Amino acid sequence: MQCKGITKSGNPCKVSVGLSDGYCRMHQDQAGAQAPAPKEPEKEPEQVFANDEAVASIIDEEGKKEKHLFWIVSAILTLIVVMLLRKKDK
């Protein structure tokens, strides 16, 4: 006889040894209580964006903006360093 207990994952217990009341040692606490309902199958996530290509283009545009900002900041810092080095040499 197989254990009547339900595992934490919602599957039936597979133990079939030493069952005096129909439950294994791990599921003795379920002997007097009503067994939990079986686990429902997971639902697929709903599609958030109607058009994945539109989302990808938005992400690409944001990436381009960040790249341009990086180059501008980098150029400004380079100019500052050059100016400081020239001032130091004088």
Buried (B, 14 or more C-beta within 10 A) or exposed (E): EEBBBBBEEEEEBEBEEEBEEEBBEEBEEBEEEEEEEEEEEEEEEEEEEEEEEEEEEEEEEEEEEEEEEEEEEEEEEEEEEEEEEEEEEE
